[in-house]
Amino acid sequence: MTESKQTDLALLAFAREAQEKAYAPYSDFRVGAAVFAGGEIYQGCNVENAAYGSTICAERGAAMAAVLAGHTFFDAIAIVGDSEAPTSPCGSCRQFLAEFNPEMRIVMGGSGDAVEVSSLDVLLPEAFVRGYLDQDAGKA
Ligand code: THU
């Protein structure tokens, strides 16, 4: 097994551990995530709310923990959901993660054995990133 594959599986194991903590009484769809940043791992799980729209996804929870620890560049994130096939990050999470590395490695797992690896620039091509805000284009 290659070193990166081993790292992917290790990160996935942390996401699975976080999935156990998910608070998902409404959808009953538990998600765990683990961000790899600065050589450390930061976990998150989905936290639902009676006002459904106030729910926080696992990926954003993990990203918040990494930022709180001082990291603004993430090498990779692993995501595990209750779907049989690997769970793909939602659109809002893709945009949220692009802030911290638009080429981030994305490792996805589900309840089955399959693991998919991709990168954020594939899942969210031409992301809106802070560089656009620094340009004068479009200003009067
Ligand atoms: N969910 C995540 O945590 N991450 C995703 O990328 C997709 C969806 C959560 C939100 C909600 O608690 C449940 O999965 C069902 O949508």
Backbone and ligand atoms as CSV (ligand in chain L), in Angstrom:
chain,resi,resn,atom,element,x,y,z
A,1,MET,N,N,0.842,-1.202,0.000
A,1,MET,CA,C,0.000,0.000,0.000
A,1,MET,C,C,0.881,1.257,0.000
A,2,THR,N,N,0.542,2.239,-0.826
A,2,THR,CA,C,1.357,3.454,-0.875
A,2,THR,C,C,1.156,4.276,0.405
A,3,GLU,N,N,2.116,5.173,0.640
A,3,GLU,CA,C,2.047,5.973,1.871
A,3,GLU,C,C,0.799,6.862,1.887
A,4,SER,N,N,0.473,7.447,0.714
A,4,SER,CA,C,-0.695,8.334,0.692
A,4,SER,C,C,-1.974,7.545,0.947
A,5,LYS,N,N,-2.013,6.314,0.443
A,5,LYS,CA,C,-3.197,5.472,0.660
A,5,LYS,C,C,-3.353,5.167,2.156
A,6,GLN,N,N,-2.238,4.902,2.800
A,6,GLN,CA,C,-2.279,4.635,4.252
A,6,GLN,C,C,-2.770,5.860,5.004
A,7,THR,N,N,-2.267,7.031,4.592
A,7,THR,CA,C,-2.684,8.287,5.236
A,7,THR,C,C,-4.181,8.520,5.020
A,8,ASP,N,N,-4.652,8.226,3.816
A,8,ASP,CA,C,-6.082,8.381,3.517
A,8,ASP,C,C,-6.918,7.510,4.447
A,9,LEU,N,N,-6.492,6.268,4.609
A,9,LEU,CA,C,-7.276,5.342,5.434
A,9,LEU,C,C,-7.223,5.742,6.907
A,10,ALA,N,N,-6.085,6.274,7.334
A,10,ALA,CA,C,-5.966,6.735,8.724
A,10,ALA,C,C,-6.915,7.911,8.958
A,11,LEU,N,N,-6.938,8.838,8.002
A,11,LEU,CA,C,-7.812,10.004,8.127
A,11,LEU,C,C,-9.284,9.565,8.131
A,12,LEU,N,N,-9.575,8.593,7.298
A,12,LEU,CA,C,-10.939,8.055,7.223
A,12,LEU,C,C,-11.353,7.437,8.562
A,13,ALA,N,N,-10.419,6.808,9.243
A,13,ALA,CA,C,-10.721,6.193,10.546
A,13,ALA,C,C,-11.102,7.275,11.559
A,14,PHE,N,N,-10.438,8.434,11.488
A,14,PHE,CA,C,-10.801,9.538,12.390
A,14,PHE,C,C,-12.184,10.085,12.035
A,15,ALA,N,N,-12.498,10.108,10.743
A,15,ALA,CA,C,-13.834,10.566,10.329
A,15,ALA,C,C,-14.896,9.582,10.839
A,16,ARG,N,N,-14.592,8.299,10.780
A,16,ARG,CA,C,-15.545,7.291,11.273
A,16,ARG,C,C,-15.757,7.437,12.784
A,17,GLU,N,N,-14.694,7.739,13.480
A,17,GLU,CA,C,-14.813,7.937,14.929
A,17,GLU,C,C,-15.722,9.138,15.212
A,18,ALA,N,N,-15.525,10.215,14.452
A,18,ALA,CA,C,-16.339,11.425,14.639
A,18,ALA,C,C,-17.797,11.158,14.286
A,19,GLN,N,N,-18.016,10.304,13.308
A,19,GLN,CA,C,-19.386,9.981,12.866
A,19,GLN,C,C,-20.217,9.431,14.026
A,20,GLU,N,N,-19.557,8.743,14.925
A,20,GLU,CA,C,-20.248,8.169,16.096
A,20,GLU,C,C,-20.879,9.250,16.967
A,21,LYS,N,N,-20.326,10.462,16.886
A,21,LYS,CA,C,-20.795,11.565,17.736
A,21,LYS,C,C,-21.883,12.402,17.060
A,22,ALA,N,N,-22.209,12.063,15.818
A,22,ALA,CA,C,-23.180,12.869,15.066
A,22,ALA,C,C,-24.481,13.041,15.845
A,23,TYR,N,N,-25.044,14.237,15.732
A,23,TYR,CA,C,-26.356,14.502,16.322
A,23,TYR,C,C,-27.307,14.683,15.143
A,24,ALA,N,N,-28.001,13.612,14.798
A,24,ALA,CA,C,-28.837,13.639,13.591
A,24,ALA,C,C,-30.198,12.999,13.849
A,25,PRO,N,N,-30.957,13.554,14.830
A,25,PRO,CA,C,-32.240,12.939,15.170
A,25,PRO,C,C,-33.311,13.118,14.087
A,26,TYR,N,N,-33.121,14.050,13.159
A,26,TYR,CA,C,-34.145,14.326,12.146
A,26,TYR,C,C,-33.918,13.519,10.872
A,27,SER,N,N,-32.718,13.547,10.353
A,27,SER,CA,C,-32.445,12.798,9.111
A,27,SER,C,C,-31.991,11.370,9.414
A,28,ASP,N,N,-31.465,11.156,10.598
A,28,ASP,CA,C,-30.858,9.872,10.952
A,28,ASP,C,C,-29.731,9.519,9.982
A,29,PHE,N,N,-29.137,10.533,9.381
A,29,PHE,CA,C,-28.001,10.334,8.472
A,29,PHE,C,C,-26.774,10.925,9.158
A,30,ARG,N,N,-25.937,10.047,9.675
A,30,ARG,CA,C,-24.782,10.503,10.445
A,30,ARG,C,C,-23.572,10.707,9.542
A,31,VAL,N,N,-22.881,11.814,9.778
A,31,VAL,CA,C,-21.691,12.138,8.977
A,31,VAL,C,C,-20.554,12.512,9.915
A,32,GLY,N,N,-19.368,12.026,9.587
A,32,GLY,CA,C,-18.164,12.409,10.330
A,32,GLY,C,C,-17.130,12.939,9.353
A,33,ALA,N,N,-16.283,13.826,9.816
A,33,ALA,CA,C,-15.232,14.379,8.948
A,33,ALA,C,C,-13.954,14.556,9.749
A,34,ALA,N,N,-12.835,14.517,9.049
A,34,ALA,CA,C,-11.538,14.753,9.688
A,34,ALA,C,C,-10.661,15.553,8.733
A,35,VAL,N,N,-10.216,16.709,9.193
A,35,VAL,CA,C,-9.336,17.590,8.417
A,35,VAL,C,C,-7.895,17.305,8.818
A,36,PHE,N,N,-7.012,17.230,7.821
A,36,PHE,CA,C,-5.581,17.086,8.075
A,36,PHE,C,C,-4.924,18.420,7.746
A,37,ALA,N,N,-4.376,19.077,8.773
A,37,ALA,CA,C,-3.779,20.404,8.590
A,37,ALA,C,C,-2.604,20.567,9.548
A,38,GLY,N,N,-1.477,21.013,9.010
A,38,GLY,CA,C,-0.300,21.246,9.859
A,38,GLY,C,C,0.133,19.998,10.616
A,39,GLY,N,N,-0.095,18.837,10.017
A,39,GLY,CA,C,0.322,17.580,10.648
A,39,GLY,C,C,-0.612,17.092,11.744
A,40,GLU,N,N,-1.712,17.807,11.936
A,40,GLU,CA,C,-2.669,17.420,12.986
A,40,GLU,C,C,-4.021,17.089,12.356
A,41,ILE,N,N,-4.857,16.455,13.159
A,41,ILE,CA,C,-6.176,16.042,12.678
A,41,ILE,C,C,-7.271,16.713,13.504
A,42,TYR,N,N,-8.276,17.222,12.804
A,42,TYR,CA,C,-9.393,17.912,13.465
A,42,TYR,C,C,-10.701,17.273,13.006
A,43,GLN,N,N,-11.507,16.864,13.970
A,43,GLN,CA,C,-12.723,16.124,13.646
A,43,GLN,C,C,-13.978,16.991,13.731
A,44,GLY,N,N,-14.990,16.547,13.035
A,44,GLY,CA,C,-16.295,17.209,13.100
A,44,GLY,C,C,-17.391,16.206,12.799
A,45,CYS,N,N,-18.602,16.519,13.243
A,45,CYS,CA,C,-19.749,15.657,12.922
A,45,CYS,C,C,-20.925,16.569,12.603
A,46,ASN,N,N,-21.931,16.019,11.924
A,46,ASN,CA,C,-23.095,16.868,11.653
A,46,ASN,C,C,-23.900,17.067,12.936
A,47,VAL,N,N,-24.384,18.279,13.084
A,47,VAL,CA,C,-25.186,18.646,14.263
A,47,VAL,C,C,-26.472,19.276,13.740
A,48,GLU,N,N,-27.574,18.540,13.886
A,48,GLU,CA,C,-28.847,19.007,13.347
A,48,GLU,C,C,-29.590,19.882,14.348
A,49,ASN,N,N,-30.659,20.497,13.844
A,49,ASN,CA,C,-31.425,21.426,14.662
A,49,ASN,C,C,-32.893,21.330,14.295
A,50,ALA,N,N,-33.771,21.574,15.267
A,50,ALA,CA,C,-35.213,21.531,15.026
A,50,ALA,C,C,-35.601,22.514,13.919
A,51,ALA,N,N,-34.870,23.616,13.810
A,51,ALA,CA,C,-35.002,24.506,12.651
A,51,ALA,C,C,-34.008,23.937,11.633
A,52,TYR,N,N,-34.494,23.095,10.757
A,52,TYR,CA,C,-33.604,22.260,9.924
A,52,TYR,C,C,-32.469,23.036,9.250
A,53,GLY,N,N,-32.781,24.234,8.796
A,53,GLY,CA,C,-31.788,25.024,8.067
A,53,GLY,C,C,-30.609,25.459,8.924
A,54,SER,N,N,-30.733,25.324,10.229
A,54,SER,CA,C,-29.643,25.710,11.119
A,54,SER,C,C,-28.641,24.581,11.326
A,55,THR,N,N,-28.891,23.455,10.699
A,55,THR,CA,C,-27.977,22.298,10.797
A,55,THR,C,C,-26.575,22.655,10.321
A,56,ILE,N,N,-25.585,22.088,10.999
A,56,ILE,CA,C,-24.179,22.267,10.585
A,56,ILE,C,C,-23.660,20.927,10.074
A,57,CYS,N,N,-23.063,20.938,8.897
A,57,CYS,CA,C,-22.489,19.712,8.323
A,57,CYS,C,C,-21.188,19.336,9.044
A,58,ALA,N,N,-20.849,18.064,8.942
A,58,ALA,CA,C,-19.634,17.540,9.578
A,58,ALA,C,C,-18.371,18.229,9.063
A,59,GLU,N,N,-18.312,18.464,7.762
A,59,GLU,CA,C,-17.113,19.064,7.165
A,59,GLU,C,C,-16.859,20.455,7.726
A,60,ARG,N,N,-17.957,21.213,7.885
A,60,ARG,CA,C,-17.773,22.579,8.392
A,60,ARG,C,C,-17.412,22.563,9.870
A,61,GLY,N,N,-17.920,21.570,10.593
A,61,GLY,CA,C,-17.532,21.432,11.997
A,61,GLY,C,C,-16.041,21.156,12.122
A,62,ALA,N,N,-15.534,20.262,11.273
A,62,ALA,CA,C,-14.102,19.921,11.314
A,62,ALA,C,C,-13.258,21.125,10.894
A,63,ALA,N,N,-13.737,21.845,9.890
A,63,ALA,CA,C,-13.007,23.037,9.420
A,63,ALA,C,C,-12.941,24.090,10.525
A,64,MET,N,N,-14.023,24.261,11.250
A,64,MET,CA,C,-14.043,25.237,12.348
A,64,MET,C,C,-13.000,24.864,13.412
A,65,ALA,N,N,-12.908,23.581,13.714
A,65,ALA,CA,C,-11.947,23.129,14.730
A,65,ALA,C,C,-10.514,23.390,14.270
A,66,ALA,N,N,-10.251,23.161,12.979
A,66,ALA,CA,C,-8.898,23.376,12.446
A,66,ALA,C,C,-8.540,24.865,12.477
A,67,VAL,N,N,-9.493,25.701,12.108
A,67,VAL,CA,C,-9.234,27.151,12.123
A,67,VAL,C,C,-9.024,27.634,13.554
A,68,LEU,N,N,-9.822,27.108,14.454
A,68,LEU,CA,C,-9.686,27.493,15.866
A,68,LEU,C,C,-8.285,27.153,16.391
A,69,ALA,N,N,-7.697,26.091,15.842
A,69,ALA,CA,C,-6.347,25.676,16.257
A,69,ALA,C,C,-5.264,26.462,15.507
A,70,GLY,N,N,-5.684,27.368,14.624
A,70,GLY,CA,C,-4.719,28.255,13.966
A,70,GLY,C,C,-4.377,27.896,12.532
A,71,HIS,N,N,-5.086,26.934,11.939
A,71,HIS,CA,C,-4.770,26.506,10.569
A,71,HIS,C,C,-5.712,27.136,9.549
A,72,THR,N,N,-5.113,27.665,8.475
A,72,THR,CA,C,-5.941,28.187,7.388
A,72,THR,C,C,-5.560,27.541,6.060
A,73,PHE,N,N,-4.715,26.519,6.119
A,73,PHE,CA,C,-4.418,25.702,4.932
A,73,PHE,C,C,-4.621,24.244,5.317
A,74,PHE,N,N,-5.537,23.585,4.611
A,74,PHE,CA,C,-5.819,22.173,4.902
A,74,PHE,C,C,-5.248,21.311,3.773
A,75,ASP,N,N,-4.527,20.260,4.133
A,75,ASP,CA,C,-4.009,19.332,3.114
A,75,ASP,C,C,-5.115,18.418,2.594
A,76,ALA,N,N,-5.925,17.921,3.505
A,76,ALA,CA,C,-6.926,16.910,3.115
A,76,ALA,C,C,-8.083,16.904,4.098
A,77,ILE,N,N,-9.192,16.335,3.630
A,77,ILE,CA,C,-10.326,16.081,4.524
A,77,ILE,C,C,-10.900,14.717,4.174
A,78,ALA,N,N,-11.281,13.968,5.190
A,78,ALA,CA,C,-11.980,12.699,4.976
A,78,ALA,C,C,-13.417,12.881,5.436
A,79,ILE,N,N,-14.335,12.265,4.723
A,79,ILE,CA,C,-15.768,12.365,5.021
A,79,ILE,C,C,-16.370,10.964,4.995
A,80,VAL,N,N,-17.161,10.667,6.005
A,80,VAL,CA,C,-17.858,9.371,6.039
A,80,VAL,C,C,-19.317,9.611,6.388
A,81,GLY,N,N,-20.207,9.052,5.571
A,81,GLY,CA,C,-21.640,9.176,5.846
A,81,GLY,C,C,-22.299,7.815,5.897
A,82,ASP,N,N,-23.595,7.829,6.176
A,82,ASP,CA,C,-24.343,6.575,6.317
A,82,ASP,C,C,-24.754,5.938,4.992
A,83,SER,N,N,-24.449,6.573,3.889
A,83,SER,CA,C,-24.786,5.948,2.598
A,83,SER,C,C,-23.876,4.739,2.383
A,84,GLU,N,N,-24.392,3.769,1.657
A,84,GLU,CA,C,-23.583,2.571,1.347
A,84,GLU,C,C,-22.352,2.987,0.518
A,85,ALA,N,N,-22.593,3.795,-0.494
A,85,ALA,CA,C,-21.491,4.300,-1.328
A,85,ALA,C,C,-20.821,5.477,-0.611
A,86,PRO,N,N,-19.576,5.802,-0.956
A,86,PRO,CA,C,-18.892,6.938,-0.329
A,86,PRO,C,C,-19.722,8.218,-0.395
A,87,THR,N,N,-19.774,8.929,0.712
A,87,THR,CA,C,-20.563,10.166,0.802
A,87,THR,C,C,-19.758,11.348,0.269
A,88,SER,N,N,-20.363,12.074,-0.639
A,88,SER,CA,C,-19.713,13.219,-1.271
A,88,SER,C,C,-20.092,14.497,-0.518
A,89,PRO,N,N,-19.170,15.425,-0.349
A,89,PRO,CA,C,-19.498,16.658,0.386
A,89,PRO,C,C,-20.527,17.512,-0.353
A,90,CYS,N,N,-21.442,18.122,0.403
A,90,CYS,CA,C,-22.476,18.955,-0.220
A,90,CYS,C,C,-21.855,20.213,-0.827
A,91,GLY,N,N,-22.613,20.876,-1.657
A,91,GLY,CA,C,-22.115,22.054,-2.357
A,91,GLY,C,C,-21.659,23.166,-1.426
A,92,SER,N,N,-22.415,23.398,-0.351
A,92,SER,CA,C,-22.028,24.463,0.580
A,92,SER,C,C,-20.690,24.134,1.236
A,93,CYS,N,N,-20.486,22.875,1.564
A,93,CYS,CA,C,-19.220,22.485,2.196
A,93,CYS,C,C,-18.061,22.580,1.210
A,94,ARG,N,N,-18.308,22.257,-0.041
A,94,ARG,CA,C,-17.246,22.396,-1.055
A,94,ARG,C,C,-16.782,23.849,-1.101
A,95,GLN,N,N,-17.741,24.766,-1.135
A,95,GLN,CA,C,-17.390,26.184,-1.180
A,95,GLN,C,C,-16.670,26.599,0.105
A,96,PHE,N,N,-17.160,26.130,1.226
A,96,PHE,CA,C,-16.553,26.496,2.517
A,96,PHE,C,C,-15.108,26.008,2.576
A,97,LEU,N,N,-14.869,24.791,2.103
A,97,LEU,CA,C,-13.527,24.197,2.158
A,97,LEU,C,C,-12.572,24.867,1.177
A,98,ALA,N,N,-13.093,25.349,0.040
A,98,ALA,CA,C,-12.236,25.962,-0.986
A,98,ALA,C,C,-11.452,27.150,-0.421
A,99,GLU,N,N,-11.990,27.770,0.602
A,99,GLU,CA,C,-11.320,28.888,1.270
A,99,GLU,C,C,-9.950,28.466,1.809
A,100,PHE,N,N,-9.821,27.200,2.166
A,100,PHE,CA,C,-8.638,26.724,2.878
A,100,PHE,C,C,-7.759,25.796,2.031
A,101,ASN,N,N,-7.945,25.812,0.746
A,101,ASN,CA,C,-7.124,25.116,-0.255
A,101,ASN,C,C,-8.049,24.545,-1.332
A,102,PRO,N,N,-8.147,25.238,-2.446
A,102,PRO,CA,C,-9.040,24.794,-3.517
A,102,PRO,C,C,-8.618,23.465,-4.144
A,103,GLU,N,N,-7.395,23.010,-3.821
A,103,GLU,CA,C,-6.934,21.730,-4.377
A,103,GLU,C,C,-6.848,20.641,-3.301
A,104,MET,N,N,-7.567,20.856,-2.221
A,104,MET,CA,C,-7.544,19.915,-1.092
A,104,MET,C,C,-7.878,18.479,-1.534
A,105,ARG,N,N,-7.174,17.523,-0.933
A,105,ARG,CA,C,-7.467,16.105,-1.193
A,105,ARG,C,C,-8.750,15.731,-0.446
A,106,ILE,N,N,-9.646,15.040,-1.112
A,106,ILE,CA,C,-10.936,14.664,-0.509
A,106,ILE,C,C,-11.034,13.145,-0.487
A,107,VAL,N,N,-11.135,12.585,0.705
A,107,VAL,CA,C,-11.229,11.133,0.867
A,107,VAL,C,C,-12.649,10.834,1.352
A,108,MET,N,N,-13.349,9.966,0.629
A,108,MET,CA,C,-14.761,9.721,0.949
A,108,MET,C,C,-15.032,8.247,1.227
A,109,GLY,N,N,-15.812,8.018,2.269
A,109,GLY,CA,C,-16.200,6.656,2.610
A,109,GLY,C,C,-17.674,6.606,2.960
A,110,GLY,N,N,-18.208,5.399,2.977
A,110,GLY,CA,C,-19.611,5.197,3.349
A,110,GLY,C,C,-19.704,4.018,4.291
A,111,SER,N,N,-20.889,3.396,4.335
A,111,SER,CA,C,-21.025,2.238,5.224
A,111,SER,C,C,-20.439,0.988,4.575
A,112,GLY,N,N,-20.255,1.018,3.266
A,112,GLY,CA,C,-19.617,-0.104,2.573
A,112,GLY,C,C,-18.099,0.031,2.601
A,113,ASP,N,N,-17.444,-0.862,1.895
A,113,ASP,CA,C,-15.970,-0.870,1.912
A,113,ASP,C,C,-15.340,0.111,0.926
A,114,ALA,N,N,-16.116,0.588,-0.021
A,114,ALA,CA,C,-15.533,1.432,-1.075
A,114,ALA,C,C,-15.015,2.761,-0.529
A,115,VAL,N,N,-13.877,3.179,-1.052
A,115,VAL,CA,C,-13.294,4.477,-0.688
A,115,VAL,C,C,-13.015,5.218,-1.994
A,116,GLU,N,N,-13.388,6.486,-2.029
A,116,GLU,CA,C,-13.098,7.297,-3.214
A,116,GLU,C,C,-12.202,8.450,-2.815
A,117,VAL,N,N,-11.243,8.736,-3.673
A,117,VAL,CA,C,-10.351,9.859,-3.409
A,117,VAL,C,C,-10.444,10.826,-4.590
A,118,SER,N,N,-10.600,12.096,-4.271
A,118,SER,CA,C,-10.671,13.103,-5.328
A,118,SER,C,C,-10.000,14.368,-4.812
A,119,SER,N,N,-10.176,15.451,-5.511
A,119,SER,CA,C,-9.652,16.715,-4.986
A,119,SER,C,C,-10.692,17.795,-5.225
A,120,LEU,N,N,-10.586,18.844,-4.417
A,120,LEU,CA,C,-11.628,19.867,-4.419
A,120,LEU,C,C,-11.746,20.565,-5.770
A,121,ASP,N,N,-10.629,20.717,-6.483
A,121,ASP,CA,C,-10.720,21.398,-7.781
A,121,ASP,C,C,-11.486,20.560,-8.807
A,122,VAL,N,N,-11.584,19.261,-8.548
A,122,VAL,CA,C,-12.405,18.399,-9.419
A,122,VAL,C,C,-13.870,18.493,-8.995
A,123,LEU,N,N,-14.107,18.472,-7.679
A,123,LEU,CA,C,-15.490,18.511,-7.180
A,123,LEU,C,C,-16.115,19.900,-7.279
A,124,LEU,N,N,-15.272,20.930,-7.250
A,124,LEU,CA,C,-15.763,22.314,-7.368
A,124,LEU,C,C,-14.807,23.110,-8.257
A,125,PRO,N,N,-14.918,22.908,-9.583
A,125,PRO,CA,C,-14.029,23.634,-10.480
A,125,PRO,C,C,-14.338,25.131,-10.469
A,126,GLU,N,N,-13.294,25.923,-10.678
A,126,GLU,CA,C,-13.435,27.385,-10.767
A,126,GLU,C,C,-14.176,27.968,-9.566
A,127,ALA,N,N,-13.762,27.541,-8.382
A,127,ALA,CA,C,-14.396,28.016,-7.144
A,127,ALA,C,C,-14.247,29.527,-6.991
A,128,PHE,N,N,-15.184,30.125,-6.320
A,128,PHE,CA,C,-15.070,31.547,-5.966
A,128,PHE,C,C,-14.155,31.630,-4.753
A,129,VAL,N,N,-12.991,32.261,-4.940
A,129,VAL,CA,C,-12.026,32.361,-3.844
A,129,VAL,C,C,-11.652,33.824,-3.603
A,130,ARG,N,N,-10.902,34.069,-2.553
A,130,ARG,CA,C,-10.680,35.448,-2.116
A,130,ARG,C,C,-9.991,36.317,-3.161
A,131,GLY,N,N,-9.255,35.701,-4.091
A,131,GLY,CA,C,-8.575,36.456,-5.137
A,131,GLY,C,C,-9.533,37.353,-5.910
A,132,TYR,N,N,-10.771,36.887,-6.080
A,132,TYR,CA,C,-11.745,37.708,-6.808
A,132,TYR,C,C,-12.028,39.001,-6.071
A,133,LEU,N,N,-12.019,38.943,-4.768
A,133,LEU,CA,C,-12.343,40.142,-3.978
A,133,LEU,C,C,-11.221,41.165,-4.019
A,134,ASP,N,N,-9.991,40.705,-4.340
A,134,ASP,CA,C,-8.844,41.603,-4.366
A,134,ASP,C,C,-8.716,42.354,-5.691
A,135,GLN,N,N,-9.491,41.914,-6.695
A,135,GLN,CA,C,-9.389,42.539,-8.009
A,135,GLN,C,C,-10.254,43.786,-8.103
A,136,ASP,N,N,-9.805,44.708,-8.956
A,136,ASP,CA,C,-10.573,45.938,-9.154
A,136,ASP,C,C,-11.643,45.770,-10.223
A,137,ALA,N,N,-11.556,44.672,-10.979
A,137,ALA,CA,C,-12.475,44.467,-12.103
A,137,ALA,C,C,-13.928,44.621,-11.675
A,138,GLY,N,N,-14.681,45.324,-12.459
A,138,GLY,CA,C,-16.113,45.472,-12.188
A,138,GLY,C,C,-16.422,46.664,-11.316
A,139,LYS,N,N,-15.396,47.273,-10.730
A,139,LYS,CA,C,-15.663,48.431,-9.867
A,139,LYS,C,C,-15.718,49.707,-10.693
A,140,ALA,N,N,-16.578,50.608,-10.321
A,140,ALA,CA,C,-16.745,51.854,-11.102
A,140,ALA,C,C,-15.526,52.741,-10.930
L,1,THU,N1,N,-24.522,16.396,5.791
L,1,THU,C1,C,-23.220,16.601,6.157
L,1,THU,O1,O,-22.884,16.609,7.345
L,1,THU,N2,N,-22.312,16.801,5.173
L,1,THU,C2,C,-22.589,16.771,3.840
L,1,THU,O2,O,-21.729,17.084,3.025
L,1,THU,C3,C,-23.908,16.333,3.391
L,1,THU,C4,C,-24.991,16.405,4.420
L,1,THU,C5,C,-25.525,16.193,6.850
L,1,THU,C6,C,-26.484,17.333,7.023
L,1,THU,C7,C,-27.679,16.645,7.635
L,1,THU,O3,O,-27.488,16.594,9.036
L,1,THU,C8,C,-27.626,15.234,7.094
L,1,THU,O4,O,-26.314,15.062,6.561
L,1,THU,C9,C,-28.649,14.950,5.999
L,1,THU,O5,O,-28.586,15.897,5.008
